[in-house]
Amino acid sequence: MKHQQIVTEFKKSTASQGAAQDCVEVAHTADGGRAVRDSKNPAGGFSSSGPGTGPPSSTV
């Protein structure tokens, strides 16, 4: 789906912190939305939200 096309590299969120180093990575999608994935499992897919996506969706 076009709205889930990732157009930037995933980057670690500055809000990610904690003793366990729990982190998420964020990237921009083609329609101006955002994609979020687990930094410890980047091959596990991502969730997207923002313009053109409706409610958050998961992509594996």
C-alpha positions in Angstrom: 0.0 0.0 0.0 1.4 3.4 -1.0 0.7 5.1 2.3 2.9 2.5 4.1 5.9 3.1 1.8 8.8 4.0 4.0 10.7 7.1 2.6 13.3 7.7 5.4 15.5 5.5 7.4 14.3 4.2 10.7 15.8 6.2 13.6 15.8 5.5 17.3 13.2 7.6 19.1 14.6 10.1 21.5 11.8 9.1 23.9 13.1 5.5 24.1 14.8 4.9 27.4 14.8 2.7 30.5 17.0 0.2 32.2 16.1 -2.6 29.8 17.0 -0.3 26.8 13.5 -0.8 25.4 13.5 1.2 22.2 11.4 1.9 19.2 12.5 3.3 15.8 10.4 5.8 13.8 10.4 6.5 10.0 8.3 8.7 7.7 5.9 7.2 5.2 5.2 8.5 1.7 2.0 10.3 2.8 3.5 12.1 5.8 2.5 9.4 8.4 4.9 7.5 10.6 6.0 3.9 10.9 7.2 2.5 14.2 9.0 -0.7 14.9 10.8 -2.5 17.7 14.5 -1.8 17.5 15.4 -5.2 18.9 13.3 -6.9 16.1 13.4 -4.8 13.0 12.5 -7.7 10.7 9.3 -8.2 12.8 7.4 -5.6 10.9 6.1 -2.2 11.8 2.9 -0.3 12.7 1.9 2.8 10.8 -0.3 5.8 11.5 -0.9 9.3 10.2 -2.3 10.9 7.1 -4.0 8.4 4.8 -3.7 5.4 7.1 -6.8 5.6 9.1 -6.4 3.7 12.4 -2.9 2.2 13.1 -2.1 -0.9 11.1 0.5 -3.5 11.4 2.7 -4.7 8.5 4.8 -7.8 8.8 
